Amino acid sequence: MKFVRFMYDSGVYTGVLAEQGIQAVEGDIFKDWQYTGRTFREGDVKLLAPLEANHIIGIGANFVAEKEDLPETAPELPVFFFKPTSSVIGPEASILIPKDINQVKFESEVAAVIGKKTHNISEDQVLDHIFGYTVGNDVTAPQYFHEDGHWTLGKAFDTFTPLGPYLETDLDPHNVSIKARLDNEEKQNSPTDLMIVSIEKMISYLSGVMTLEQGDVILTGSPVGAEMASAGSVIECEVNGIGVLRNKFVNK
């Protein structure tokens, strides 16, 4: 099932994507919702990020180019970072390049959405705690990275976390590929089995450090091939089974 958030005539709605269009729903999509009886044509609405994120946590440097490059054991201390919810935008919204920066980096990713309180769980419990998945773009301004390795500022600018187009609840995250096209030229194309730290491992690890809550978004890492982009370029991030997240870079 694909959940969507969208704007129509200045109102914000939630719906389910169906063959006949977007069927509006009301209530809490995580727990208790129902159809309202209204149907919208997708072409008549403006898609938003598919959820209002609670927290956003990303993992760094989590892909290799070839299976032969995978380490025998996952890192004992993975590198994680937070992104503010103010950085979230939806499909077709502009990614704003801050002043005094010529280029920023795109990073196409699978974003896992936590569906219920998650604390100190084992790896084999993780998928039961994930509500669904969307496409994420972890936009980054590397020149704002701190010399001692702190990444937060370089990833925290407004518009630096596009999410969308849909929130897919029926997806096997081990059987998808992550792609990115910059101005129609493919830059990234990797299956998720090239992850160094699996989704199960990273979420289990995080849950032992902090309690994850419903609506938390976990950016699970970006494949090899991410590049810098300039104003005027269009980035398309794609995960098969979810959809294509398209945004344009513009100067702020």
KADANOR-V354077 format. One record per residue. N is the residue number from 0. RES is the residue in one small letter. OMEGA is omega in degrees with one decimal (* if undefined). Layout:
n:N res:RES omega:OMEGA
n:N res:RES omega:OMEGA
This chain:
n:0 res:m omega:-179.9
n:1 res:k omega:173.8
n:2 res:f omega:178.1
n:3 res:v omega:166.9
n:4 res:r omega:-175.5
n:5 res:f omega:177.5
n:6 res:m omega:177.0
n:7 res:y omega:-179.1
n:8 res:d omega:177.3
n:9 res:s omega:175.5
n:10 res:g omega:179.4
n:11 res:v omega:-175.7
n:12 res:y omega:170.6
n:13 res:t omega:-179.1
n:14 res:g omega:176.8
n:15 res:v omega:179.9
n:16 res:l omega:-179.7
n:17 res:a omega:-178.5
n:18 res:e omega:-176.3
n:19 res:q omega:179.5
n:20 res:g omega:177.6
n:21 res:i omega:178.8
n:22 res:q omega:-176.2
n:23 res:a omega:176.8
n:24 res:v omega:174.7
n:25 res:e omega:-178.0
n:26 res:g omega:-177.5
n:27 res:d omega:-176.6
n:28 res:i omega:-179.9
n:29 res:f omega:-171.4
n:30 res:k omega:-169.0
n:31 res:d omega:-179.2
n:32 res:w omega:178.1
n:33 res:q omega:177.6
n:34 res:y omega:179.0
n:35 res:t omega:-176.5
n:36 res:g omega:178.5
n:37 res:r omega:177.2
n:38 res:t omega:-178.8
n:39 res:f omega:170.5
n:40 res:r omega:-177.4
n:41 res:e omega:-179.8
n:42 res:g omega:-178.5
n:43 res:d omega:-174.8
n:44 res:v omega:173.4
n:45 res:k omega:179.9
n:46 res:l omega:175.3
n:47 res:l omega:169.8
n:48 res:a omega:-169.6
n:49 res:p omega:173.8
n:50 res:l omega:171.0
n:51 res:e omega:-172.9
n:52 res:a omega:175.4
n:53 res:n omega:170.1
n:54 res:h omega:177.3
n:55 res:i omega:-179.8
n:56 res:i omega:178.5
n:57 res:g omega:174.7
n:58 res:i omega:-177.1
n:59 res:g omega:171.7
n:60 res:a omega:-171.7
n:61 res:n omega:179.0
n:62 res:f omega:170.1
n:63 res:v omega:-177.6
n:64 res:a omega:-176.5
n:65 res:e omega:179.2
n:66 res:k omega:-179.4
n:67 res:e omega:-178.3
n:68 res:d omega:-178.9
n:69 res:l omega:178.0
n:70 res:p omega:179.7
n:71 res:e omega:177.3
n:72 res:t omega:178.9
n:73 res:a omega:178.4
n:74 res:p omega:178.9
n:75 res:e omega:-177.3
n:76 res:l omega:179.3
n:77 res:p omega:179.6
n:78 res:v omega:178.4
n:79 res:f omega:177.0
n:80 res:f omega:176.4
n:81 res:f omega:170.7
n:82 res:k omega:-179.4
n:83 res:p omega:178.0
n:84 res:t omega:177.0
n:85 res:s omega:179.0
n:86 res:s omega:-174.0
n:87 res:v omega:169.8
n:88 res:i omega:-179.2
n:89 res:g omega:179.2
n:90 res:p omega:176.3
n:91 res:e omega:174.8
n:92 res:a omega:-177.0
n:93 res:s omega:171.1
n:94 res:i omega:-174.3
n:95 res:l omega:176.7
n:96 res:i omega:-175.8
n:97 res:p omega:176.6
n:98 res:k omega:178.9
n:99 res:d omega:174.4
n:100 res:i omega:-179.5
n:101 res:n omega:-175.9
n:102 res:q omega:171.3
n:103 res:v omega:-174.7
n:104 res:k omega:172.8
n:105 res:f omega:176.5
n:106 res:e omega:-179.5
n:107 res:s omega:-174.0
n:108 res:e omega:164.0
n:109 res:v omega:177.8
n:110 res:a omega:178.7
n:111 res:a omega:-178.4
n:112 res:v omega:-179.4
n:113 res:i omega:-175.3
n:114 res:g omega:-179.4
n:115 res:k omega:-178.1
n:116 res:k omega:-172.5
n:117 res:t omega:-177.5
n:118 res:h omega:172.4
n:119 res:n omega:-179.1
n:120 res:i omega:177.3
n:121 res:s omega:-179.4
n:122 res:e omega:-177.1
n:123 res:d omega:175.7
n:124 res:q omega:-168.8
n:125 res:v omega:-174.5
n:126 res:l omega:177.1
n:127 res:d omega:-180.0
n:128 res:h omega:178.2
n:129 res:i omega:179.3
n:130 res:f omega:-177.7
n:131 res:g omega:-174.2
n:132 res:y omega:172.2
n:133 res:t omega:177.0
n:134 res:v omega:177.8
n:135 res:g omega:174.1
n:136 res:n omega:-178.1
n:137 res:d omega:-178.1
n:138 res:v omega:-170.8
n:139 res:t omega:171.4
n:140 res:a omega:-172.6
n:141 res:p omega:-177.4
n:142 res:q omega:175.3
n:143 res:y omega:174.8
n:144 res:f omega:178.2
n:145 res:h omega:-175.8
n:146 res:e omega:178.4
n:147 res:d omega:172.8
n:148 res:g omega:178.5
n:149 res:h omega:-174.1
n:150 res:w omega:-166.1
n:151 res:t omega:-175.6
n:152 res:l omega:-178.3
n:153 res:g omega:-178.2
n:154 res:k omega:-167.4
n:155 res:a omega:-176.4
n:156 res:f omega:173.3
n:157 res:d omega:178.0
n:158 res:t omega:-174.8
n:159 res:f omega:175.6
n:160 res:t omega:172.1
n:161 res:p omega:176.3
n:162 res:l omega:175.9
n:163 res:g omega:-4.6
n:164 res:p omega:-175.7
n:165 res:y omega:172.1
n:166 res:l omega:-173.6
n:167 res:e omega:-178.0
n:168 res:t omega:-176.9
n:169 res:d omega:-175.9
n:170 res:l omega:171.1
n:171 res:d omega:-175.1
n:172 res:p omega:179.6
n:173 res:h omega:-174.0
n:174 res:n omega:178.3
n:175 res:v omega:175.1
n:176 res:s omega:178.9
n:177 res:i omega:-177.2
n:178 res:k omega:171.5
n:179 res:a omega:176.0
n:180 res:r omega:176.8
n:181 res:l omega:-175.8
n:182 res:d omega:176.6
n:183 res:n omega:177.4
n:184 res:e omega:-177.2
n:185 res:e omega:-179.9
n:186 res:k omega:-179.6
n:187 res:q omega:176.1
n:188 res:n omega:-175.9
n:189 res:s omega:171.4
n:190 res:p omega:-178.2
n:191 res:t omega:177.2
n:192 res:d omega:172.4
n:193 res:l omega:172.9
n:194 res:m omega:175.7
n:195 res:i omega:176.2
n:196 res:v omega:-177.0
n:197 res:s omega:177.1
n:198 res:i omega:179.0
n:199 res:e omega:-178.2
n:200 res:k omega:-175.3
n:201 res:m omega:-178.2
n:202 res:i omega:174.1
n:203 res:s omega:179.4
n:204 res:y omega:-179.7
n:205 res:l omega:-177.6
n:206 res:s omega:175.0
n:207 res:g omega:179.2
n:208 res:v omega:-176.4
n:209 res:m omega:173.9
n:210 res:t omega:175.5
n:211 res:l omega:-174.4
n:212 res:e omega:175.2
n:213 res:q omega:179.7
n:214 res:g omega:173.0
n:215 res:d omega:-179.6
n:216 res:v omega:179.4
n:217 res:i omega:175.1
n:218 res:l omega:-164.4
n:219 res:t omega:176.2
n:220 res:g omega:-174.8
n:221 res:s omega:-179.2
n:222 res:p omega:172.9
n:223 res:v omega:176.1
n:224 res:g omega:178.1
n:225 res:a omega:-176.5
n:226 res:e omega:175.9
n:227 res:m omega:179.8
n:228 res:a omega:-177.5
n:229 res:s omega:177.5
n:230 res:a omega:-179.0
n:231 res:g omega:-180.0
n:232 res:s omega:177.7
n:233 res:v omega:178.8
n:234 res:i omega:175.2
n:235 res:e omega:176.3
n:236 res:c omega:-173.3
n:237 res:e omega:168.7
n:238 res:v omega:-178.0
n:239 res:n omega:-174.7
n:240 res:g omega:176.9
n:241 res:i omega:-180.0
n:242 res:g omega:-177.1
n:243 res:v omega:176.9
n:244 res:l omega:-173.6
n:245 res:r omega:178.1
n:246 res:n omega:178.0
n:247 res:k omega:175.4
n:248 res:f omega:176.3
n:249 res:v omega:175.8
n:250 res:n omega:-179.3
n:251 res:k omega:*
